[in-house]
Each structure stands twice: as C-alpha cells, then as structure tokens.
Amino acid sequence: MADCIADTSGNAENLYKKLKQQLTKKRKCPLSNTAIIAPINVKSCNGIGSVTMSAAQVECKLGRGLFLPNYYRNGVKFLSNILQDQCTTLSEEKRVAVECFVKFFETDQHVQCLQKLKDCNVEKIKEPDIQAYLACHIFAPLVPGSEFLIDGKQFPLKMERKCPTCNLKLKLGDTSLGHPTIWYGNTNILLGGSIKSTVKLTTEAKMMDDTSKYDEKGGGEPFLKRQRVDSANSSEENQSDTDESPSESDEFEEFGYFSSVATFTQGRKQAVAQAIAQTIVSAFCEVKKDSSMMNSFIPSFLATEKAITIIMYNVGKDKLLISQELQLFDKLSGDVNLSTILYVWLTLNFNIFEKTWDDYFPKSGFKDYITKHLKWPVYCFDVTRPLGTAPEENWLLFEVSGKQLSDKEMACVFSDLDNLYSKIHQDVQ
C-alpha cells in the first residue's frame, strides 16, 4: 500500500506533478546513469606538511565501485515512486529539496546561461566566467536557500562581479579553509546551507595539459598505470609509509574502468589531487562543527565547463570516494544533461537521500598515513573555515607553535581532546 502524503505545505501533490514533468521531459530516464563511484586508496600525500591546496599531491589507486543509481538508491527509489504515481511521505526537508529541483527548470534562465559553456572555446574561456556560470546556475539553485560564496581573490576590482549572461550578482568572500601546518587555502566555490561543500574549479584546457610545475615526471599514460610505476620505483622509506596488508591490496585491485574512460594527464592528476585535499579538509571542518556528521560521506566537487566529478569523504570511517565525470551536456542533443543535474542535486542533499555503504567500501588509508606523521589531531581539532577563526582554546597551540598556555587554557584543551578522542574512538570501532 502506498504511503499517505504528509503535506506540510498544502502543496505536496502539485510538487509531485511538477517533479514528474521534469523527470519525463527526455526520452531517456535521468535516473539511469552508468557512471561509477569508487573508493580511493591513498598511498601517500603531502597533506602532512604546510602545503597550499593548489600544490596538493595525492598518490592513490581506485577500487571496485558502484553505479550511481545503486549508491543513491534511497533517492532513486523516492523519485521512482513519483514516476509511478505512488504517494510517499513528504517531510519538510524533502519538500524544500524537491522545490529546489523543480524551480531549477521552471524558468529557462539556468539552462540558457549554461548553454554558453557548451558553445565556449575551451582555449579562451576565463575561469572567473566558469565560476560564475556554475555557482549561479548549477550548484546554488540546487541547495536549499541558494547560498554560495565565490573566492573573492579570483575577481579583481576591475572585473565585473556578475554572471556574464544574465547579470546575476555574485557573492564574493573568504572561502579559505584548513590549517597552516597541513593543507590550507581557498576553494573556488563554497556552497552554503546547514552542510557546506566545496567546488574545485579548473578548465578542460588545464585538464588536458600534460605538464605540471609540481610533478615533472611527464605523463600521458593511464593514471592507474602511472601509480603502479610510481609505486615500483619508490624508495624504501616511502614504501614503509604505504605498505598494505594482502586484504587491503585485494580491496583496491585496479579494475581499470576509470583509466579506460580517458588517460589521466598531469593536469587531470593535479586537479584531482587538489579536489581530494579540499574534500578531506572540508569534511573535517563539517565534523568539527557538528559531530553527528562523523559517519556521513560529506561531498565536494571537481568541476570544469564541461563536466562535474563528485568526491566524498567519511571522517569516522576513513572512506574516500570519487565518481567518474558527469557530463554537463548530452552528447547527442547538446542539451543540459538532466541526469547530471539530478545526481548533483542528490549529492547536495545527501543528508536527506544518502544511503550509507559503510560495509561496502574499504578504508582509504588516509587516516593511517597522517597518523604516522602525527597530523591526525591537527585535522580533527585545528582545521577551520575560514582560516584562523577557531577559539584559541580549541587549537593545539602547545603542539603547533610551542606557545605556553595558562592552566585554565590547558584544562580546556585537554578536556576537549579527551571528549573528542573518546567520540572518535567509539565511532570508528
């Protein structure tokens, strides 16, 4: 028997009809998506020292993943019920989320502005313009409240601070996060709401670049193949930091579906590393703000003018996921890809639709790596957003800078440490 509608707004049935209309506009069902989301095994990284996120490096390989509809099966089931005219309960938080998706397509503004990205010259498009289009016309509209903040450093005073097409005013500000003793820096776009996500932005031209000022090894080989070569040539000291047990190694067999999609140039590898760094630091910031998020996959994104990649980190379980690229435009029709918009929407509203896969995905190894280098407490307690905004007693000042604290300050620090470590220990058991 179908559930009854819990109509908190007096408008649930109308919302269902509008949502169904959007989902059935195209011949192909937008719920069908063959993109995979897979676990990342972190072999090593430079997030153990004072490094800007723009210089982040992560050596990793990928494991067996899930198709997106399988990972988001709660959200897919909810939408499937709507397509089949089966009434489901509509909580207030779902109503707000559904309204965001419905409003996205109620006017042509978003689609028309995004079409400018499809027609742009990838060699000439400016990054600030891409930021404006994506922030104003994809990410912000799909978040309840449409809150977003763009890195103000990307827009000099003489540059227009609005969408190049519709003149929608941009919200600029401080998007910094992290800590000066580990990864730190600014994200291109910070998405608001009760849970914040970051967007690392780059261009297709940079992604195709096969040179890098941070990695002079050259490239052009498939990313996963490069990892095997790098691992084989690593020093004994480096190997000691990245040794795996046989079971962990089996979990991360290199199945190759990512490398078969495209070869990872140095530009792509660099962009992915930067996005991973932002995702991990942002997740720690969220958990520090709200400990109930400890065991949730907290999402961020890597985006270009043509595609979006979803990246998630679960702090409590130490699990890191990455999706294949979701194309912004349908290759046949050239229209905005409804399936991509749908799965970005499900990701941004993950706290409503997320299905937890704690037992499916193996651990990333990031926690073990930074713990070996004594940086786990910094990630847990010292990261801030924006940089340097934490109350003094919540910083490990006695460890980071050697500053002598008063007895009262030390008592606060150790009390916080005991409580938080106890919480983390319970959650990861």
C-alpha positions as CSV (number, residue, x, y, z in Angstrom):
1,M,0.0,0.0,0.0
2,A,1.3,3.4,-0.9
3,D,2.1,5.8,1.9
4,C,0.0,8.8,2.6
5,I,1.3,12.3,1.8
6,A,2.4,14.2,4.8
7,D,1.7,17.6,3.2
8,T,3.4,20.1,5.4
9,S,2.9,22.9,2.9
10,G,-0.5,22.1,1.4
11,N,1.3,21.8,-1.9
12,A,2.8,18.3,-2.0
13,E,0.7,16.8,-4.8
14,N,1.4,19.8,-7.0
15,L,5.2,19.4,-6.3
16,Y,5.0,15.7,-7.2
17,K,3.3,16.6,-10.6
18,K,5.9,19.2,-11.4
19,L,8.8,16.9,-10.5
20,K,7.4,14.1,-12.6
21,Q,7.0,16.5,-15.5
22,Q,10.7,17.4,-15.2
23,L,11.8,13.8,-15.0
24,T,9.9,12.7,-18.0
25,K,10.8,15.6,-20.4
26,K,13.5,13.5,-22.0
27,R,13.1,10.2,-23.7
28,K,15.9,8.7,-21.6
29,C,15.2,8.2,-17.9
30,P,17.5,10.6,-16.0
31,L,17.7,8.0,-13.2
32,S,19.6,5.7,-15.5
33,N,23.3,6.6,-15.2
34,T,26.2,4.3,-15.9
35,A,28.8,6.4,-14.1
36,I,30.6,4.7,-11.3
37,I,31.5,6.0,-7.8
38,A,34.6,4.2,-6.5
39,P,36.8,4.1,-3.3
40,I,40.2,5.7,-3.3
41,N,43.2,4.2,-1.6
42,V,45.6,7.0,-0.5
43,K,49.2,5.7,-0.8
44,S,50.8,8.9,0.1
45,C,50.1,12.7,0.1
46,N,51.8,16.0,1.0
47,G,48.9,16.9,3.4
48,I,51.3,16.2,6.3
49,G,53.1,19.5,5.9
50,S,52.3,23.1,5.3
51,V,51.1,23.0,1.7
52,T,48.6,25.1,-0.1
53,M,45.8,23.2,-1.7
54,S,46.8,24.4,-5.1
55,A,50.0,22.4,-4.6
56,A,48.4,19.3,-3.2
57,Q,49.7,15.9,-4.3
58,V,48.0,12.6,-3.7
59,E,49.3,9.2,-4.8
60,C,46.4,6.8,-5.0
61,K,44.6,4.0,-6.7
62,L,41.0,3.0,-7.1
63,G,38.8,0.1,-6.1
64,R,35.6,-1.6,-7.1
65,G,32.8,0.9,-7.2
66,L,29.0,1.1,-7.5
67,F,26.9,2.6,-10.3
68,L,25.5,5.9,-9.1
69,P,21.8,4.7,-9.1
70,N,22.9,2.0,-6.7
71,Y,24.8,4.3,-4.4
72,Y,21.9,6.8,-4.3
73,R,19.2,4.1,-4.1
74,N,17.2,5.9,-1.4
75,G,16.9,9.0,-3.6
76,V,16.3,6.9,-6.8
77,K,13.6,4.9,-5.0
78,F,11.9,8.1,-3.9
79,L,12.0,9.5,-7.5
80,S,10.9,6.2,-9.0
81,N,7.8,6.2,-6.7
82,I,6.9,9.7,-8.1
83,L,7.3,8.5,-11.7
84,Q,5.0,5.6,-10.9
85,D,2.4,7.9,-9.2
86,Q,2.9,6.2,-5.9
87,C,2.4,8.5,-3.0
88,T,5.3,8.7,-0.5
89,T,5.7,10.8,2.7
90,L,7.0,14.2,2.1
91,S,8.8,15.6,5.1
92,E,9.6,19.3,5.3
93,E,13.3,18.8,4.4
94,K,12.3,16.7,1.3
95,R,9.7,19.3,0.3
96,V,12.4,22.1,0.4
97,A,14.8,19.9,-1.6
98,V,12.2,19.0,-4.2
99,E,11.3,22.6,-4.6
100,C,14.9,23.4,-5.4
101,F,14.9,20.9,-8.2
102,V,11.5,21.9,-9.6
103,K,12.4,25.6,-9.6
104,F,15.6,24.9,-11.4
105,F,13.7,24.0,-14.6
106,E,10.7,26.3,-14.1
107,T,12.4,29.1,-16.0
108,D,14.9,29.0,-18.9
109,Q,17.4,31.2,-17.1
110,H,19.7,28.5,-15.8
111,V,19.6,26.4,-19.0
112,Q,20.2,29.4,-21.3
113,C,23.2,30.6,-19.3
114,L,24.7,27.1,-19.1
115,Q,24.4,26.8,-22.9
116,K,27.1,29.5,-23.1
117,L,29.5,27.0,-21.6
118,K,28.6,24.4,-24.2
119,D,29.4,26.8,-27.0
120,C,32.5,28.3,-25.5
121,N,36.0,27.9,-26.8
122,V,37.9,25.8,-24.2
123,E,41.1,27.6,-25.0
124,K,39.7,31.1,-24.4
125,I,37.1,30.7,-21.7
126,K,38.1,32.5,-18.5
127,E,37.9,30.7,-15.1
128,P,36.0,33.5,-13.4
129,D,33.3,33.2,-16.0
130,I,33.1,29.4,-15.4
131,Q,32.9,30.0,-11.7
132,A,30.0,32.5,-12.2
133,Y,28.0,30.1,-14.5
134,L,28.4,27.1,-12.3
135,A,27.8,28.8,-9.0
136,C,24.8,30.8,-10.2
137,H,23.2,28.2,-12.5
138,I,24.0,24.7,-11.2
139,F,25.2,24.5,-7.6
140,A,23.5,27.3,-5.8
141,P,20.0,26.7,-7.2
142,L,20.1,23.1,-6.1
143,V,20.9,23.9,-2.5
144,P,18.1,25.0,-0.1
145,G,18.5,28.7,0.3
146,S,20.7,29.0,-2.8
147,E,23.6,30.0,-0.6
148,F,27.0,30.2,-2.2
149,L,30.3,32.1,-1.8
150,I,32.9,32.6,-4.6
151,D,36.6,33.1,-3.8
152,G,36.9,36.9,-3.9
153,K,40.6,36.7,-4.9
154,Q,39.6,35.4,-8.3
155,F,37.8,38.6,-9.2
156,P,40.0,41.8,-9.3
157,L,38.3,45.1,-8.6
158,K,38.1,46.0,-12.3
159,M,36.4,42.7,-13.2
160,E,32.6,42.6,-13.4
161,R,31.2,40.6,-10.5
162,K,28.1,39.1,-12.1
163,C,27.0,36.3,-14.4
164,P,28.3,37.3,-17.9
165,T,24.9,36.4,-19.4
166,C,22.1,37.2,-17.0
167,N,23.9,39.7,-14.8
168,L,23.0,37.9,-11.6
169,K,25.2,39.4,-8.9
170,L,27.9,37.2,-7.5
171,K,28.5,36.7,-3.8
172,L,32.2,37.1,-3.1
173,G,34.1,36.5,0.1
174,D,36.6,34.4,2.1
175,T,36.4,30.8,1.1
176,S,39.6,29.7,2.9
177,L,39.8,26.5,5.0
178,G,42.4,24.2,6.5
179,H,45.3,24.9,8.8
180,P,48.8,26.4,8.2
181,T,50.5,23.3,9.3
182,I,48.7,21.0,6.8
183,W,46.7,21.6,3.7
184,Y,45.2,25.1,3.5
185,G,44.0,27.6,1.0
186,N,40.9,28.8,-0.8
187,T,38.2,26.8,-2.6
188,N,36.8,28.3,-5.8
189,I,33.2,28.0,-4.6
190,L,31.8,27.4,-1.1
191,L,28.2,26.1,-1.1
192,G,26.1,27.0,1.9
193,G,23.2,25.6,3.8
194,S,23.4,23.6,7.0
195,I,26.2,21.5,5.5
196,K,28.8,23.1,3.3
197,S,30.5,21.7,0.3
198,T,33.5,22.9,-1.8
199,V,33.9,23.1,-5.5
200,K,37.4,22.9,-7.0
201,L,37.2,24.5,-10.4
202,T,39.5,24.1,-13.4
203,T,39.2,24.2,-17.2
204,E,39.2,21.5,-19.8
205,A,42.3,23.0,-21.3
206,K,44.2,22.6,-18.0
207,M,42.9,19.1,-17.5
208,M,44.3,18.2,-20.9
209,D,47.7,19.8,-20.1
210,D,50.4,17.1,-19.9
211,T,52.9,19.2,-18.0
212,S,53.0,20.2,-14.3
213,K,55.0,22.6,-12.2
214,Y,54.6,20.3,-9.2
215,D,55.3,17.0,-11.0
216,E,58.0,16.8,-13.7
217,K,57.7,13.1,-14.4
218,G,55.8,13.7,-17.6
219,G,52.8,11.7,-18.4
220,G,50.1,10.7,-20.9
221,E,49.9,7.1,-19.5
222,P,46.7,6.0,-17.8
223,F,46.6,7.3,-14.3
224,L,46.3,3.9,-12.7
225,K,49.2,2.5,-14.7
226,R,51.3,5.5,-13.5
227,Q,50.5,4.6,-9.9
228,R,51.9,1.1,-10.5
229,V,55.1,2.5,-12.0
230,D,55.5,5.1,-9.3
231,S,55.0,2.5,-6.5
232,A,57.6,0.2,-8.1
233,N,60.2,3.0,-8.2
234,S,59.5,4.4,-4.8
235,S,62.2,4.4,-2.1
236,E,62.3,2.1,0.9
237,E,61.3,4.9,3.2
238,N,58.3,5.8,1.0
239,Q,57.3,2.1,0.8
240,S,57.3,1.9,4.6
241,D,54.6,4.5,4.7
242,T,52.4,2.9,2.1
243,D,52.6,-0.9,2.9
244,E,49.3,-2.7,2.7
245,S,48.1,-6.0,4.1
246,P,47.1,-8.5,1.4
247,S,43.4,-8.0,2.2
248,E,43.7,-4.2,1.8
249,S,45.5,-4.7,-1.5
250,D,42.8,-7.0,-2.8
251,E,40.2,-4.4,-1.9
252,F,41.9,-2.0,-4.3
253,E,42.5,-4.1,-7.4
254,E,42.9,-1.8,-10.3
255,F,39.8,-2.7,-12.4
256,G,40.6,-0.1,-15.0
257,Y,37.2,1.4,-15.7
258,F,38.4,4.8,-14.8
259,S,41.6,4.6,-16.9
260,S,39.6,3.1,-19.8
261,V,37.5,6.3,-20.0
262,A,40.5,8.5,-20.7
263,T,44.1,8.8,-19.9
264,F,44.9,11.0,-16.9
265,T,47.2,13.7,-18.0
266,Q,49.3,15.6,-15.5
267,G,46.8,18.4,-15.5
268,R,44.0,16.0,-14.6
269,K,46.0,14.2,-11.9
270,Q,46.9,17.6,-10.4
271,A,43.2,18.8,-10.4
272,V,42.0,15.6,-8.8
273,A,44.6,15.8,-6.0
274,Q,43.6,19.4,-5.3
275,A,39.9,18.4,-5.2
276,I,40.7,15.5,-2.9
277,A,42.6,17.8,-0.5
278,Q,39.6,20.2,-0.4
279,T,37.1,17.4,0.1
280,I,39.0,15.9,3.1
281,V,39.7,19.2,4.8
282,S,36.1,20.4,4.3
283,A,34.8,17.1,5.7
284,F,36.9,17.6,8.9
285,C,35.5,21.2,9.2
286,E,31.9,19.9,9.0
287,V,32.5,17.2,11.6
288,K,34.3,19.7,13.9
289,K,31.2,21.9,13.6
290,D,28.7,19.0,14.0
291,S,29.9,15.7,15.4
292,S,26.7,14.0,14.2
293,M,28.3,14.1,10.7
294,M,31.1,11.9,11.8
295,N,29.9,8.8,9.9
296,S,28.5,10.6,6.8
297,F,30.0,10.8,3.4
298,I,30.4,14.6,3.1
299,P,30.6,15.7,-0.6
300,S,32.6,18.2,-2.6
301,F,33.1,18.6,-6.3
302,L,35.7,19.0,-9.1
303,A,34.2,20.9,-12.0
304,T,35.1,22.2,-15.4
305,E,33.0,24.0,-18.1
306,K,32.1,20.6,-19.5
307,A,31.8,18.1,-16.6
308,I,31.4,17.6,-12.8
309,T,33.1,14.9,-10.6
310,I,31.7,14.0,-7.2
311,I,34.2,13.4,-4.4
312,M,33.2,12.4,-0.8
313,Y,35.0,11.7,2.5
314,N,33.7,9.9,5.6
315,V,35.8,11.1,8.5
316,G,34.7,8.5,11.1
317,K,35.1,5.5,8.7
318,D,38.0,6.9,6.8
319,K,36.5,6.3,3.4
320,L,37.1,8.4,0.3
321,L,35.0,8.1,-2.9
322,I,35.2,9.6,-6.4
323,S,32.8,9.4,-9.3
324,Q,33.5,9.3,-13.0
325,E,33.0,12.6,-14.8
326,L,29.3,13.5,-15.2
327,Q,29.0,15.4,-18.5
328,L,27.1,18.7,-18.3
329,F,25.7,18.4,-21.8
330,D,24.2,15.5,-23.6
331,K,26.5,14.3,-26.4
332,L,23.7,13.7,-28.9
333,S,21.2,16.6,-28.3
334,G,23.6,19.1,-26.8
335,D,21.1,19.9,-24.1
336,V,21.9,20.3,-20.4
337,N,22.3,16.8,-19.1
338,L,19.3,16.2,-16.9
339,S,20.9,13.1,-15.3
340,T,23.9,15.1,-14.2
341,I,21.8,17.8,-12.7
342,L,19.8,15.1,-10.9
343,Y,22.8,13.4,-9.3
344,V,24.4,16.7,-8.3
345,W,21.1,17.6,-6.6
346,L,21.0,14.2,-4.8
347,T,24.6,14.8,-3.7
348,L,24.0,18.3,-2.4
349,N,21.0,16.9,-0.5
350,F,22.9,13.8,0.7
351,N,21.7,14.2,4.3
352,I,18.2,13.5,3.1
353,F,18.8,10.9,0.4
354,E,22.1,9.3,1.3
355,K,22.3,5.5,1.6
356,T,25.3,4.6,3.8
357,W,27.6,2.0,2.4
358,D,29.9,1.6,5.4
359,D,30.4,-2.1,4.8
360,Y,30.9,-2.0,1.0
361,F,33.8,0.4,0.6
362,P,37.2,-0.2,2.1
363,K,39.1,2.4,4.2
364,S,41.1,4.9,2.3
365,G,44.3,4.7,4.4
366,F,44.4,8.5,4.7
367,K,43.9,8.3,8.5
368,D,46.7,5.8,8.9
369,Y,49.1,7.9,6.7
370,I,48.6,11.2,8.5
371,T,48.6,9.4,11.9
372,K,52.1,8.1,11.2
373,H,53.1,11.7,10.7
374,L,51.4,12.9,13.8
375,K,48.9,15.1,11.9
376,W,45.6,13.3,12.8
377,P,44.9,15.7,15.8
378,V,45.5,18.7,13.6
379,Y,42.9,17.6,11.1
380,C,40.4,16.7,13.9
381,F,40.8,19.8,16.1
382,D,42.7,22.6,14.3
383,V,41.1,22.9,10.8
384,T,38.9,26.0,10.4
385,R,36.8,27.7,7.8
386,P,37.7,30.4,7.2
387,L,41.3,30.1,8.2
388,G,42.2,31.2,11.7
389,T,38.7,31.6,13.1
390,A,38.7,28.9,15.9
391,P,38.6,30.0,19.5
392,E,42.1,29.9,21.0
393,E,41.3,27.1,23.5
394,N,40.2,24.7,20.7
395,W,43.6,24.9,19.0
396,L,46.5,22.7,19.9
397,L,48.7,25.7,20.3
398,F,51.1,24.0,22.7
399,E,51.8,21.4,20.0
400,V,51.7,23.6,16.8
401,S,53.5,26.7,17.9
402,G,55.0,25.8,21.3
403,K,53.1,28.6,23.0
404,Q,52.7,28.3,26.7
405,L,49.1,28.2,27.8
406,S,47.6,29.1,31.2
407,D,46.4,26.3,33.4
408,K,42.8,27.2,32.6
409,E,43.6,27.1,28.8
410,M,45.4,23.8,29.2
411,A,42.4,22.4,31.1
412,C,40.1,23.4,28.2
413,V,42.4,21.9,25.6
414,F,42.8,18.5,27.4
415,S,39.1,18.4,28.2
416,D,38.2,18.9,24.5
417,L,40.9,16.4,23.5
418,D,39.5,13.7,25.9
419,N,35.9,14.2,24.8
420,L,36.7,14.3,21.1
421,Y,39.1,11.4,21.1
422,S,36.6,9.3,23.1
423,K,33.9,10.2,20.5
424,I,36.1,9.3,17.6
425,H,37.2,6.0,19.2
426,Q,33.6,5.0,19.7
427,D,32.5,5.9,16.2
428,V,35.3,4.0,14.4
429,Q,35.0,0.8,16.4
